Amino acid sequence: MQTTVEKSITMCYAIEGAYPQSVDYLCANYGLIYDRSKYIIHYESFASNVRPTVTILERRADNEKL
């Protein structure tokens, strides 16, 4: 999942010359698809010329023990 998001970010920068401002932008314009019930993506964008920081967490099922 991390690799897929990173490739989408790189593709956007290569085509547009700026990093995307959000994951939603990548979904709408670059075909990024992910299961929102399975993953949480924390996307922190500072500026259009600075690569964003991406953290991907997998949600745990309610019946899983800690």
Secondary structure, 3 states (H helix, E strand, C coil): CHHHHHHHHHHHHHHHCCCCCCHHHHHHHHCCCCCCCCEEEEEECCCCCCCCEEEEEECCCCCCCC
